Amino acid sequence: MTFLREWDQGSERVRRRMLQSFLSENSGKTSPELELEFAQAASLFLSRITAWIRLTYMFGTCLDLQLKALGVFLSAANNHRYVMEFLEVGGVLTLLEILDQKQTKEQDKAQALYLLNIISNAGRKYKELICDSYGVRVVAECLAQSDSEETQRSASTLLESLALGNPSYQQHVYRGLIALLACSSPKAQQLVLQTLRTVQAIVKTAHPAVVEPLLNLLRSFHLEVQYEAIELIAELQQTEVRTALLRALVTLLKPSQEGGCKHRKLQDPKMMKMTDSLPLFVQQAAAAKALRMLAQGSQETSAELIHLGVVHHLLYAMGNQEHADAQRQASLALEHFVRSYPVVEEHVHTAMGPALFSSFIHNTELLFMSMDEVQADILQSNRVNISRVLAQVIRLFRINTMSKFKSAKGKRALENTAQVKSSKRTKPKVKEEELSGPSSYHFFDDPAELKLFRSHLLSWYDQHKRELPWRTLALTEKDINTRIYGVWVSEVMLQQTQVATVVEYYNKWMKADKKLYIHLPVCSKLLVCLRNTCKALRSVVSEMGGEMPRSAEVLLKQLPGVGRYTAGAISSIALGQVTGAVDGNVIRVLCRSRAIGADSTSPPVTETLWKIADTLVDPERPGDFNQALMELGATVCTPKSPLCAQCPIQFHCHAYKKVSLKQESDTKRLLSKLDSKLNSAVPDIENCLSDGCNLCLSESWDGELGVQNYPRKPMKKAPRVERTLTCVLQRQSDQGDIQYLLTQRPSKGLLAGMWELPSMLLEEGVSEKKHRCLISAEVKRILGISPDEESFQYAGEVVHIFSHIHQTYVVYSASVPVHPETERETKTCWVTDVALQEAAVSTGVKKVCTIMKLYYENTSKLKDTKSKKRKESAEPAKDKRAKQSRKRQDNASNQGPKQLSLSRFFTSSKPASR
């Protein structure tokens, strides 16, 4: 305590000496050692240092010693207590204010950043506290404005720490780093790019705002900045800004003078003689280098760049004699395309001429040294457009094929020979719309893209798949028959309802003895939705000796109730057969990824989707691949509000590319940066090249729908309107429980095999007066007896809408004797209220039951109220009758009641005087 008293009474010089002594004696000590040194009062000294630094940091009084002393406490092992006490007195705000002061020394800023790093690494709540205190902005400004490399490194390290394990503020840090890309310090730019690469891997999605400042860094004269920028561009190829980056890089190969801006270096008098376009040419060279690296790393990217016109732009950059490095980098990039694609080689040879092309092939890197002005002018005036040429070739080929086919068809029709008749008998007539055929745009013809699609989807599935019991069974069950059975049951159930509902029933079903499935209660929901499965299991036992079929073809052929999808799903998941499985989720994913806008329910489109699914399925993991497609459609590529930013296959999705192009075009137009030439030059890769394609959208593109333009479904017919007369018939059991009558629907048709209340369809024109008569007759048909027509009480109407029926239940209720054992219908049962809730009844019937429950409750309350009122009114009446009886007895004893005369009322109340 003497030490603390000396501190409290000491001057600035004394406190400086005490801090120096403290640092020399206690640096590196742990928290228990510090407490021992200060007799369990170390926290008191920490609070005094924090309070003093709060008062004096603006004047710089011993600021370096105070910050180092704080570092002894905060960096000590088991420092949680010290960190909490430091934060309680506003320590974070103090450190941030020190960083925000212009007069603060660089070494003091570095020490403050070091302390903030310690706090940030202490846990997520501390990171959030720093971010809540505007820490990201302050640290970012410190990084951008500092002249000390040590301070800059500490600031970048702190920003990275704030993003790690801090989901609430990851995007905040990410956007702050993007803003820092425009700073002027090359070292800061390099550190920001390095940190942004780390944070980008955490955030995963990329913000469109990163594109422009990132590309501007390619103008830097510092190669280390260019290197980091190109590395970040490569990593962003896995995000949604990929297309925008590729387009921009290609555009930079033909720099615009208007878009240039003077670099800070150009203000140097020694460089005044250099052209104002130097930064643009540096950017041009860096763009060519980046394009070469991207193309060499991915065949898919190479193909996309060709369609974006990269060959034309590279030839132009090769002719830029004002910047040798731009020529060199463009030559190296073009060499990759020439050696990889014969069609590119042919067009480049034509554009260059034989002599220049020969020099280019034999001395690519040094071609710029021997190039004259005429050759440079030839390169810059080239008109190579491979994407347009390819599109024209494809169209001409199809037109020629169509014309030849039509002429041959006409000739055969005129000849009318027996051979023609024979061919007509053996070959179906081809419709004109089918002749055009779908283009490769709607399929996966590129092996490289196919491999990437599988890889991206399965990697996403491994990380994000839901843990479901049937998936676990398919992976762990060794018995092949049990495995097939388990997957089969899950698929049948999933076709009936949602995953969350299926899990409970699936576990119940699989725990039951498989041999006893025929003895389950008739009213069980499980048996109703698996009735075809039970039938098929009987055939497996009786006809196949208990052995399940081992392929999709046999499953489809031999098991009743197993369709094409179910067979594909079972065989791929349980047996590992390489076959597709197309359900509603898969249809949506495939239609969007391949821009299939035709009616997805039509037979031609259905066959196309199955063909695509069979092509896509991964031969090594067919079951996982099919489940991944379904999982993607169920959780990400949903019918409404799809999560495109989280989609692992967005780079293969034509629908997403269309939306991205439209957004990019709108943004550029809004910013007045869209050149008139760019408006008309829409890359062919984004559109189907086939005229009259029967898979494309038949309607115009709806910009508000976005990717939801696919798939398009035909207009639904208006649901037919039906009215059904329904009776809630109840009785009282021997145990006193109320029971309700259910009847089973036919085994085919709507709601086949499910249970319902006694009902009958009302025909048009039936008046309400006949309702009781009709329902009474129906009950009599079922039970053999029926209450009187007047016993049926009208309860109301319940509306239930099926996909194709607008159903209105007209509900009546009635009661029957306790034991009406004369039921004529065998498919009837009496169930209690609890059993009714668990029975296999439709949602419409449940609605009726709910309404009836409310009806009975209200009726019961009404009866209780009336009974109470009658009871209350009966008691005063009884008392009145008793009084009247006593009065009559008194009158009888006094010879009857007396009649008073009017004169009595006028008689004075006082007695008369005598």
Buried (B, 14 or more C-beta within 10 A) or exposed (E): EEBBEEBEEEEEEEBBBBBBEBBEEBEEBEBEBBBEBBEEBBBBBBBBBBEBBBEBBEEBBBBEBBBBBBBBBBBBEEBEBBBEBBBEEBBBBBBBBBBBBEEBBBBBBBBBBBBBBBBBEBBBEBBBBBBEBEBBBBBBBBBBBBEBBBBBBBBBBBBBBBBBEBEEBBBBBBBBBBBBBEBEBBBBBBBBBBBBBBBBEBBEEBBEEBBBBBBBBBBBBBEBBBBBBBBBBBBBBBBBBBBBBBBBBBBBBBBEEEEBEEBEBBEEEEEEEEEEBBBBBBBBBBBBBBBBBBBEEBBBBBBBBBBBBBBBBBBBBBBBBEBBBBBBBBBBBBBBBBEBBEBBBEBBBEBBEEEBBEBBBEEBEEBBEEBEEEBBEBBBEBEBBBBBEBBEEBBEEBEEEBEEEEEEEEEBEEEEEEEBEEEEEEEEEEEEEEBBBBBEBBBBEBEEBBBBBBEBBBEBBEEBBEEBBBBEBBEEBEEEBBBBBBBBBBBBBBBEEEBEEBBEBBEEBBEEEEEEBEEBEBBBBBBBBBBBBBEBBEEBEEEEEEEBBBBBEBBBEBBEBBEBBBBBBBBBBBBBBBBBBBBBBBBBBBBBBBBBBBBBEEEBBBEBBBEBBBEBBBEEBBBBBBBBBBBBBBBBBBEEEBEBEBBBBBBBBBBBBBBBBBBBBEEBEEEEEBEEEBEEBEBBBBBBBBEEBBBBBEEEEEEEEBBBBBBBEEEEEEEEEEBBBBBBBBBBEEEEBEBBBBBBBEEEEEBEBBBBBBBBEBEEEEEEEEBBEBBBEBBBEBBEBBBEBEBBBEBEEBEBEBEEBBBBBBBBBBBBEEEBEEBEEEBBBBBBEEBBEEBBBBEBBBBBBEBBEEBBEEEEEEEEEEEEEEEEEEEEEEEEEEEEEEEEEEEEEEEEEEEEEEEEEEEEEEEEEE
